Amino acid sequence: GVRVLFRSKIKQEAQANVEKKMEEMNKQMADQTMEAAKAVGNAKGLSVVLPKDAVLYGGVDITDQVLKKLASDAK
């Protein structure tokens, strides 16, 4: 009856709030990663930085440096 509908609505609202928060966190993480990649790329004099899976071969892998930059920025 009414209680089941009420619980269902609360559950839907809670799930929507969780999904919204997850989207915000994912965007924040993507923004921070982009900034770290840009900083590392600039420091190494790189003009282009691509996701690792977009490169067939060659290039300079800066993944470890970007992760270190993210870790140091988080402190």
Sequence and secondary structure as in RCSB ss.txt:
>XXXX:A:sequence
GVRVLFRSKIKQEAQANVEKKMEEMNKQMADQTMEAAKAVGNAKGLSVVLPKDAVLYGGVDITDQVLKKLASDAK
>XXXX:A:secstr
 HHHHHHHHHHHHHHHHHHHHHHHHHHHHHHHHHHHHHHHHHHTT S    GGG SS S   HHHHHHHHHHHH 
